[in-house]
């Protein structure tokens, strides 16, 4: 049961990460109206911040002395922060281009920071939960299966949602013709 509970954490990781990786630039160009170079730059800058922060968060979680343990505070803070960040980063705002760039860059960076803040301690936690090699292999296998399912959700669900809305746009357009 512990293996299943641990593995579920990868479902959210996979779905949010692959959604942002696959569709964020498309969202910025098609929905927000930014040019492709600007949208790609926002995504690339946020990714660079994730790389740098990712190296630091591993060290932070290794030396954490919280009553909750070394990894759990990072997981809890990130889990609480991710929903509002995802909601805000996928909103369209009506503002001048510079404000849009600042807004989406800020939330893209926050997404990447809190993603790393969850993912790196989460992966390290697996080795601390079980020390037996075979049990750890099972734990990581279950986790990886949930991650793959999350990847599928992150890739497929936006297309399903777009398909649902595109049908509504066509129906709405016919009313005005």
N, C-alpha and C positions, 0 to 999 in steps of 0.2 A: 504494500500500500504506500509506503514511503517513496518507492520508486515512481509510482504513478503520480503522486503529489509533486515530486521534484520535476518530473517530466513535463507536467502541465505548464510550468514556467516558460518552457521553450515555445509553446504554442503562441503566446503573446509576443515573444521576442521575434519569432519568424514572421508573423503576420505584419507587425508594425514596421519592421526593418525592410522587408521586401516591398511593402506598399510604398514606403518613402523612397526606396532606391529605384523602383520601377516607374512610379507615376508622379513624383514631386516636380520634376522638370516639365513634364507634360502639363501638369496642373498650373504651374507658373506661366507657361506660355499660352495655353488655350483658355484658361479660366481667368487668370489675373491680368493677362495681356502684356506681360513682360516679353522683351525680345529674347530669342534663344540664347544668345551669348550671356546676357544678364542672368537668366534663369540657371544656366549651367554654372556660372561663376558663384552664385549663391550656394548651390548644392556642393560645389567643390570646396569652397571656403569652410562650409559647415563640416564637411568630411575631414578636412585637414585639422580642424579643431578636435574632432573626435579621435583622430590618431594621436595627437599630443595628449589630450586628456586621458585617453585609454591607457597610456603608459603610466600616467600618474595615479589613476584610481586603483590600479593593482597594488601599488605601494601603499596607498592610503588604507586600503582594506586589509592589507597584511599586518599593519601596525595598529589597527583600531582596537581599542580596549573597552568597548561598550559592554554594558550588562547584557545586551541582547546577543552578543557575540561579535565576531569580526566582520562578518558579511551581511548579516540581517539588517543593520541600519541603512546600508546602501540600497538594499532591495526594497525596503519599505518606503524610503523617501522617493525613489525612482518610480515605484508603482503608483504612488499618490500623484506624482507630477505628470506622468505621461498622458493621462486622459485629457486634462486641460490643454496640454501642449499640442496634442494631436488635433483637438477641436479648433484651437486658435490658428494653427499653421494651415489648416485646410479651409479656412474662411476666406472669402473674397472681400477685400476692403476697397472702398471708393476713396482714393487719395491720390495726391501727386506721385509720380513715378519714384522720386527719391524716398518718400515715406513708405511706399510699397516695398522698395528694396530693403530699407532698414527693418521694417516689420517682418518680412519673410526671412531675412537673414538672421534676425534675432531668434525667431522661433525654430528655424532649421538648426541653428547652433544649439539651442536648448534641447531640442529633440536628440541630437547626436550626443550631447553631454550626458543627459539622463539615460539614454540608451546604454552608453558605455558604463555608466554608474550602476546599471543593473546587470548587464551581460558579464562583465569581468568578475565581479564578486560571485555571481550566480555560478559561473563555471568553476571557480575555485571552491565554492561550497560543496560541489559534488565530491571532490576528493576528501573533504573533511567529514562528510556524512558517513561514508563507508571507506574503510582502509583496505579491505580484502580486494585483491585484483579482480577476481571474477564478479563480485558484486558491483564493483565500480564500473566494470565493462557493461554489465546489465543496466546500471543506472544511466550511463551515458548513451547506451543504445536506445532506451526508452525516450530519453531526452531528445535524441536526434530524430526519432520518429515523429514526435510532437512538433519539432522544429520544421520538419518537412511538411507536415500538415499545415503549420502556420504559414510557411512559404506559399503553399497553394492558396490559402485564404487571402494572403496579401497580394498575390498576382491575379486571382480569378474574381474575387468579390468586387473590386472596383469596376471590372468589365460588366459584371452582372448588374450592378447599380446603374452604370451608364446606360446599359441597354434598357433598363426599366424607365429611366428618365427620357431617353431618346424617343421611346414610344409615346410618352406624354407630350413631348414637344411637337411631334408630328400631328397628334390629335388636336392640340391647341392651335397649331398653324392652319389646319383645315377649317377651323371655325372662322378665321379671319379672311379666308380666300373667297 
